[in-house]
Amino acid sequence: MTLPNMLTALRMVLSIWFGIEFCRGNIFLAFFIFVFACVSDVADGFIARRFNMVSEAGKLMDPVADKLMLIIGIGCLVYTGTVNSVYIFILAAKELIMIVGSLYYLNKGTVVFSRKYGKATSVFFTIGIGSGMIGMPHLAAGFLSGAFCCALFAMGYYALYFSN
């Protein structure tokens, strides 16, 4: 197993630990775990590309780790009443659309990969979850809403880009 894949696997464990600590009310520890997981996300991608360690397993594991942190993060914010439960339903719809769209293009022989709009969406989600954790629910809701708007834009862009 490559170092980037180990970091990705660690991020999956950290995501679960983060959720447990957040729901227990250990916000400081949960925030530290969240930040460490975010840093490991950046590190695994950088190491994989920089040192030619990109692997098929990593291409599958990394998005799963990202989704796990996202689902747990927003789930915790909803659980604690920091943001409205509508965000869980919007997240589920977004993920379902992305999965169906990816499978559609994969069936046509095209692999859809993240571009700058997808990366921007991730940044918005990360800031939104982090804001909610430190007691800024309105800022969290704003960034999460921005993330969903960015995701919709990205989906439209990808649909046009890959329609040729």
C-alpha positions in Angstrom: 0.0 0.0 0.0 1.4 3.4 -1.0 1.8 6.3 1.5 -1.0 8.3 -0.2 -3.3 5.3 0.2 -2.3 4.9 3.8 -3.1 8.6 4.4 -6.5 8.1 2.7 -7.3 5.1 4.9 -6.3 7.1 7.9 -8.6 9.9 6.9 -11.5 7.4 6.8 -10.7 6.4 10.4 -10.3 10.0 11.4 -13.7 10.9 9.9 -15.4 8.3 12.1 -13.4 9.4 15.2 -14.3 13.0 14.4 -18.0 12.2 14.3 -17.8 10.4 17.6 -16.0 13.2 19.4 -18.1 15.9 17.9 -21.4 14.2 19.0 -19.9 13.6 22.4 -19.4 17.4 22.7 -15.6 17.2 22.5 -15.5 20.1 20.0 -11.9 21.1 20.5 -10.7 17.5 19.9 -13.2 17.1 17.0 -11.9 20.3 15.4 -8.3 19.2 15.7 -9.2 15.8 14.1 -11.1 17.6 11.3 -8.2 19.9 10.5 -5.7 17.0 10.6 -8.0 15.0 8.2 -8.2 18.0 5.9 -4.4 18.4 5.9 -4.0 14.6 5.2 -6.4 15.0 2.2 -4.2 17.7 0.7 -1.1 15.7 1.5 -2.2 12.4 0.0 -3.1 14.0 -3.3 0.1 16.1 -3.4 2.3 13.1 -2.6 0.5 10.8 -5.1 1.0 13.3 -7.9 4.4 14.6 -7.0 6.0 11.2 -6.5 4.1 9.3 -9.1 2.2 7.2 -6.6 -1.2 7.6 -8.2 -3.0 4.2 -8.0 -6.3 2.7 -9.0 -7.0 2.0 -5.4 -6.3 5.6 -4.5 -8.6 6.8 -7.2 -11.4 4.8 -5.6 -10.5 5.4 -2.0 -10.0 9.1 -2.0 -13.5 10.1 -3.1 -15.0 7.6 -0.6 -12.9 9.2 2.2 -14.0 12.7 1.0 -17.7 11.7 1.0 -17.4 10.0 4.4 -16.0 13.2 6.0 -18.6 15.3 4.3 -21.5 13.1 5.3 -20.3 12.8 8.9 -19.5 16.5 9.1 -22.8 17.7 7.9 -24.6 14.9 9.8 -23.0 16.2 13.0 -24.0 19.8 12.3 -27.6 18.6 11.7 -27.5 16.3 14.8 -26.4 19.2 17.1 -29.0 21.6 15.5 -26.2 23.8 14.1 -27.7 23.7 10.6 -31.1 22.6 9.2 -31.7 19.0 8.2 -32.5 20.1 4.7 -28.7 20.0 4.1 -28.7 16.2 4.5 -31.3 15.9 1.8 -29.6 18.3 -0.5 -26.3 16.5 0.0 -28.0 13.1 -0.7 -29.5 14.5 -3.9 -26.2 16.0 -5.0 -24.3 12.7 -4.4 -27.0 10.7 -6.2 -26.9 13.0 -9.3 -23.1 12.8 -9.3 -23.1 9.0 -9.1 -25.7 8.6 -11.8 -23.9 11.1 -14.0 -20.5 9.4 -13.5 -22.0 6.0 -14.3 -23.6 7.4 -17.4 -20.4 8.8 -18.7 -18.4 5.7 -17.6 -20.8 3.6 -19.6 -19.9 5.8 -22.6 -16.2 5.2 -21.9 -15.4 8.5 -20.2 -14.1 8.8 -16.7 -15.3 12.0 -15.0 -12.7 13.5 -12.7 -12.7 16.5 -10.4 -11.8 19.9 -11.8 -11.4 23.3 -10.2 -15.2 23.7 -9.6 -15.3 20.4 -7.8 -12.3 21.5 -5.7 -13.9 24.8 -4.9 -17.0 22.9 -3.8 -14.8 20.9 -1.4 -13.3 24.1 0.0 -16.8 25.6 0.6 -17.9 22.4 2.4 -14.8 22.3 4.5 -15.1 25.9 5.6 -18.9 25.4 6.2 -18.3 22.4 8.5 -15.5 24.1 10.3 -17.5 27.2 10.8 -20.4 25.2 12.3 -18.0 23.5 14.6 -16.7 26.7 16.1 -20.2 28.1 16.8 -20.9 30.1 13.7 -24.1 28.5 12.4 -25.0 31.4 10.0 -21.6 31.3 8.4 -21.8 27.5 8.2 -25.1 27.7 6.5 -23.8 30.3 4.0 -20.8 28.3 3.1 -22.7 25.0 2.8 -25.3 26.8 0.6 -22.4 28.2 -1.5 -21.0 24.7 -1.8 -24.3 23.3 -3.1 -24.5 26.2 -5.6 -20.9 25.5 -6.7 -21.7 21.8 -7.0 -24.7 22.6 -9.2 -22.5 24.8 -11.4 -19.8 22.1 -11.6 -22.4 19.4 -12.6 -23.7 21.7 -15.4 -20.2 22.4 -16.5 -19.3 18.7 -16.5 -22.4 17.8 -18.4 -21.6 20.3 -21.1 -17.8 19.5 -21.1 -18.3 15.7 -21.4 -21.4 15.8 -23.7 -19.1 15.9 -26.9 
